[in-house]
Structure formats: structure tokens, C-alpha cells
């Protein structure tokens, strides 16, 4: 197994896309049986090669095998199988909901593949991020996927295995860095899925705009955690530390910073120190339960932020550049303008920000980019959600003392109570951001829908012009009246501020029915009880 | 009396943007209240219902629109969307559940909350100024503030929007901005949470490029050359009637207008005869005198269409006259048009129907597939095989069988689609303490026992025997 990643020659990229386009147009991916077979092949590709993938991920990211299985391999195999099990129901046309005006047209929504799609994956979870390929295969699309050049061993392994399992007329891997990606982005695709940073996300969106290509962007941001004074601190600490430190903090939904009331910071930090010892013993570096940073450039970035912090390092803080190792680190008394708060950390540093009131924390979150995920730890469910919302326009934060709900007062891609990160394993809820954290979603049916064109179809019966014949010229006052009675509704509700007019029709109808029943009482009784 | 169109001063535009952004305030406040949204929906409907005559006059002034066409398309479109949204917003806005029930995830009580994406920008075109504004219904239903930029090519209607909407809608949240290129460019420099653009592909690219800088998602409703397939066995009288109706409504300026017909050689003459009869019945006194035929939106567009007609190598069956002063382009039928003709390059967007002769349906399919995917595709046929062949071999935005244009009125799909476009699905998961009885393996220190427990819980097992591939690969 090599760890030298071979880049695809730039001149081959357009021909690859053209070849896949031709196969797609020739209808190669039409048959559902074919797609299911390819989905199983995708699953076997990974299941047959668990050990090589574990080795590659260890080489690229210093990954312990438990994390590779739990967070990467189970994801891609699970997605392939989930699509295999559900594709038959997904491809069925949807019937439009019943509407008295439109049912004669038998409206349906057919599921058709968008075409040839491009999927660009990042370095942090190379296999989990490939999950949407299952959705694309299920949708009947041809796929070009470009894994990250920052994970050379894993990307080369994927490249070597694809031709052994998947139809090479439809599903191809290409490799490269900036030059190759730029070339790919200059071509026309029918959908682009990009997972990575906001900076590159803009480049992707700009390239897609030139061809009017729809895109899905899975970006990141600083995912906040709010910890209530009324929390189970042991549980909170355990889960926070876990979610932060897996993959050495390189998780798009990692808890980035923690907002906690002044009075509760000490309790939280104490609980965190206890868990830290349990997790790593005396030396995280040799514990076998902790990953490494992907690239030296990233190590420099994270270390630089840490070096400038004005918070207090409680535990950790050391690192070894040659090993791309940064110790799992906890920093308390961080303020909102600290170096650690200037960008998404994407590293194993947990910042604790004490606040005089939760409102200050909410104010900060609301005035910054909508995050990909938002976490809240509290025993009080009303603190977490469904409680009152507050409008910060009219209520200055410092006059509010009661607990109020975090969810209703914030926006985020996803929301999780009393835990972190696990939502990445769910195939039944959409995984995606809002605002600068991205747009679109994947996992499960959401991946299928991303690569599907919902093509509505209608069928007009010949007799419809018995009614709709009034649409044809010449237009007259008579035909206009008829058209209006057919298609121009009057608003059936009173104008706001007015009460409903007396509904004489209802009373007349009622009176008529009542009279009819009264006059036929005997007949009706006989009918019911012969 | 039509008001004159006043462009919004450029330096006011960022202020308007800032004020609606502040009013959005993360979707809290009035917007979180469904009664408020329903109230605003009704207000929007009444803005049109109360002022029918003025809207008719504005549309007539802008593009010679017959009352009938304004009612059938623009006004009824808006009022039905408003009513449909009013009736359904409560159920649309409810939390929904996971796509499937699974034991693993049920333990996390997943729900999906419908949240407004934020502040939206809606840019509308000249052809159906009110119907294309219906995304505003979706925005209001979803709880999003909106800024609307209607077309400067319909000055009377756009001025009327700027006059009437502020009398009905909450001005802290829903604003009208008028202008042309400079004002639109300014709007596109600002950050929106979604941009809805209806219009041409070339401007669509400009909008998408501007949006990309802010990572703003866009919805583009563009156009294309929507083809019509006719089966030799079809009812030609019915087809001629409906196709010509769809082509001549709004003087052909409809994004889903039947652009051209792929006519089988065997029925060409018969079809032309049917069209001539329909034409006589539509305009007994001739189209220029008729109250039932509109005008082109601008001299520039009339010149564009005249250009196609001047250069066509096809044979004009009826029509062909152009009066640039009155922006009149006659309803026109051209036969024997070839795929490389002037009429077959760009979307015509005018009342000229080319007939392209094809040997058989496969030639038609090849022709359609050799070009950009059309917005919609029409098939006149009662033969299931014929229809399936075309449906299976082509890609288009939508399909309508045996009629034209009607899909533009379909309220259902359009209605909820508007709400969905401006809604972010925010999943909520809730974890409990006892889950760690099962999930304890996730915590360090990692060891063999935890690894075994994790594998049992999390690693999927494949349900089927390894497939024998039929593709071009061989497994290991």
C-alpha cells in the first residue's frame, strides 16, 4: 500500500466527465436493479477492506481504530445499505396532494437523476463524507468524486479500490490539489456537493454560478455549547470532552466553545479534569485513544491561536510539531474577543467562556454567523426549547433574569440537547447548515433528493375544455365572468381587523335541512328502524 | 391613472436592507407568530383584490394586456397562492419527524423544526409581474422578511406595487425597491439569506455569481425553448387549439410557452390547416384590432423578434407583421423551419410558432437532447408508448400531456414549494443519561472490549450476498 497519492492528469479530467456523461445519457444507470447492485458493491468495497482503511487513516490522521470504525467506516457502509434498502420507495413518483381544481390533471412528481455530479470531500472524515455517493448512485446519477489530497494514503486506497468494485463507466475517482480542482470546477456538472471550508465554498459557488449548476455546501463555523447552571456536570463534561477530542477536534460539528454562567465554570472545569484523567490517563499522546492533526500547516494555525490566548490553560497545551500532535487542551476564562474566538478552531482545544447571564451568550451567538450545530446542556427542558422567545430589539439583555429557551432564540443548522456530534450518524434527519455554515443537506433520503430532479408531470383530459373552453379568444365579458368564477377566488376570509360578515347562507341551509327533517320525521324513523 | 415609476435612491438601498435584517432578529418577534404571518398573507391578498381595476389598467398600460389574461394568470395566481398558504401554513410550519422510524434514532426523539432562513430578495421579470411575485407568499408563510425588486420594464405595475403594498404590508419586514441595472447591482452586493430570481439565463448567472460571494443559496427560474411533440394519431384540432392558445397568451411572453413544434411529416399539412382555422376563430376581425391579443413589452424586444422573422428560412403561413411603434408582433405560424434557423437559436418569447418537420419521434428526441434542457416539455398523444418513450429519453423541468401552460397554475406544488424554499429544516435531537449504558464504548480509553461492543452496535452487516457484477468491473 502506497501513501504516495497520484494526481489525475489535468488533461484527463474533461474526458472522464464526458465519458460519464455519455454513459449516463445512454441510460446505463437507469435500471433500479443495477443501482442496487452498485450500492451493495459500494458497501462491500469498504467492508472487505476494513483493515487497509484503518491503516490508511492511522497513517493520515493518527486515528485509533475505534474512531475509524465508529465515525468513518460505519458511516459509509451504513449509507450504502440504507440507500439499498430504501431506493425502491424513494424512486416511486409522488402524487401531488389532492386539490379539487387540479386532480383532473393527475399531477405527479417523478424522480429523475440530475445527471453527472461532482462530489468533493475534505480530509477530516474521508469515508463518512463519501456517504452522499450512495444517494447519487440511488438517484441514478454518474459520479466523479475527488477525495482530499491531505489524506494521501486513504485517497490512494479509495482510488485503487473503486475500479475493482464499481462500474467505471459511471463512478470514478479523481485526485489532485488546487490545479486539478480548478479544472474540475471549470467543467459543467449537474450538481456539485462540496464539504469543507467557507473560503473554498465561495470559490465552488462562483464556479457553479457560471454554469448555473445547483450546489450543496457543507461548511463549518463555530458551533457553540450553552451549559446551564442546572446541569448534570459529570455527564456534560464526559460528552463535551468526547465530542471535542475525537479526531483531534477536526470535526465540522465539534463543540467549538462553551458558554457557561460565571457561577458554574468551576464546577464544569472540575468535572472536565476528572473525565480527562479517565480518558487519557497521564499522557494522551501515548494513550492510543487520541488522533493527530492532519497537516503541519494546520498544526501551525491551531498552535498559533493557542499561543495568543489570554485564557487560562487548565490542562494540556503542549504539542510536538514533527508528530502533528497537539495535546487535548482545556482553556477557561476565555473572553469573546480572544484569539481562540477569531475562527473555527478545528483542533483539540475546548474554550470555556464564563458569562454573567445566558442572555449575553445568546446575544453573541445571534450576532454572529449561524453555526452548523448548536448544543445545550441542561436538566430543564424549557431552558433548552419551547420556552419563551425573546426579542433582543426591545428587551436589552441585562433586564432578563428568567430562564428562557435556547432553541427558540437562536438559529443553527442542527440542534442537540445534552449531547454532541452524534447527529452525524443519523440517516433520518437532514445534516446541513444555514447561512455561512452552508446550504442543502445530506444523509439518507436527503442525499437521494439532492441528486434528484423532481419532474412534475400533468395530463390534461380532452373534456376539460367543456369547462376551460372559456380560456380561448375572442375574450368577451361573458367569458371573462365565467373565467373569474372558475379561477379567480375571492378571499374567503375577512379582512384583518374586520369581523366575519353574517353568514346567511349557513343559516338558510341549516333552516332548510331542519325543516326537511322535521317534515319527514316519520319517514326517517321508519328508515332507520324498519 | 398610472403612477410613474420612481427608482429607489441607491444610497437608501443598504439602509432598507439593514432595517429588514435587524427586524428579522433571528426569526424571533412577530415573525415567530403564525397569526401574524396569516394576517400578512390576507393583507397581501386584499392588496390585489381591493384594487383589481388599477392592476388591470397598469398591466394594460405596460403591455397591452387584455383583462381576461390578467385575471386568468396574474391576479388569480396571486389570490389562489395567498388562500392556499393561509389555509396550510399552520400545518406546513409544524415540527415534522424523521424520514423513517429506526430504533436507534427514536431513542433521541428526533424532530425537525421549520425555521425561516432569513431575509430574502425576490427579483421578478416583466412578463407576469404579479404571478412571479408569488414567492412573496412563500416568504411570508415561512417567516422571512423580504425585499422585492420588480421589473423596470413594467413601469406602471411596478410603480403601483410601490404605492399599494406599503398600505397593506408591515413595512418593517416587507419592502419594495424599484430600479434598473444600477439599483439591482447594489442589491446584489448585499448579503441575503436567499435570492429568488425569475428571468433570463444570462442575468441568472450574474445573480448566482453575486450570491456565491456571500454563500447565499439561490433559486433560479429561467427559461429555454420548450418543445412540443405531436403524435401522428393525436387529435390535431385539439392540439392546434391549445398550442396556439398557449403561444399567443401574453403575446408569447411566457417562460413555459410552447416555443416550437416538432411536427411529423405525415401530419404537417393537416396540422397547418387546423391552425389556420383556430387562428380565424381566435381573431375574427384580425389580431391587431382584437381585444384578445397583447403587445410586446418593449421596442427592443419587438425588434429582436422581428430580427428572427426577417432572417427565417421557413415559410410564413399566417401573421408576420410587426409594428415597432405599437410594439405589435402578429400571431405568426412558420412552417418548414430547420434546426439551424434564426427562430431556433434563442428562446423566442414572442407570438411566433415555428414548425420543425421531423421524420419520426426519435428525430425529435435527438433534437431536444442536443440542446439545453428545456423548462418544460409538451406531448400531444394518447398513445402510452409514445409518451413513455419521450418521457424516458428526455430531461426537462416539467411535462404536460395534451395541453399547455396549465402547470403554471398548479397551486399545490407551487404553494408548499415556496414555503420550503425559504425554510431551514433544523433537526433537534435529545440525548438522555441512560443512552450511555449502550453508547459507553465511545469514550476513551479505547480497548478491545469497547471495540467489540461498538462493532456490535454500530457496524452494519450486509444483507445480501455479494452481487455478481453486470458492470465493467470485477470484484477482488
Interface residues (C-beta under 8 A of the other chain):
Chain A: X25 X30 X34 X37 X38 X40 X41 X43 X44 X47 X48 X64 X65 X66 X67 X69 X70 X73 X74 X77 X78 X81 X84 X85 X86 X96 X97 X99 X101 X102 X105 X107 X109 X110 X112 X115 X163 X164 X165 X166 X167 X168 X169 X170 X198 X201 X202 X205 X206 X208 X209 X210 X212 X217 X219 X232 X235 X238 X239 X242 X245 X278 X279 X280 X281 X287 X288 X289 X290 X366 X384 X385 X389 X390 X391 X392 X393 X407 X408 X409 X410 X411 X412 X413 X414 X415 X416 X417 X418 X419 X422 X423 X425 X426 X427 X428 X429 X430 X431 X432 X434 X435 X436 X438 X439 X440 X441 X444 X445 X446 X453 X455 X456 X457 X458 X459 X460 X461 X462 X464 X465 X471 X472 X473 X474 X475 X479 X480 X483 X484 X487 X488 X489 X490 X491 X492 X493 X495 X496
Chain B: X22 X23 X25 X26 X27 X28 X29 X32 X39 X42 X43 X45 X46 X49 X66 X67 X68 X69 X71 X72 X75 X76 X79 X80 X82 X83 X86 X98 X99 X100 X101 X102 X105 X108 X110 X112 X113 X115 X117 X118 X193 X201 X204 X205 X208 X209 X211 X212 X213 X215 X217 X220 X222 X235 X238 X241 X242 X245 X248 X281 X282 X283 X284 X290 X291 X292 X293 X369 X391 X392 X395 X396 X397 X398 X399 X400 X401 X402 X403 X406 X407 X409 X410 X411 X412 X413 X416 X424 X425 X426 X427 X428 X429 X430 X431 X432 X433 X435 X436 X439 X441 X442 X443 X444 X445 X446 X450 X451 X454 X455 X458 X459 X460 X462 X463 X464 X466 X467 X469 X470 X471 X472 X473 X474 X475 X476
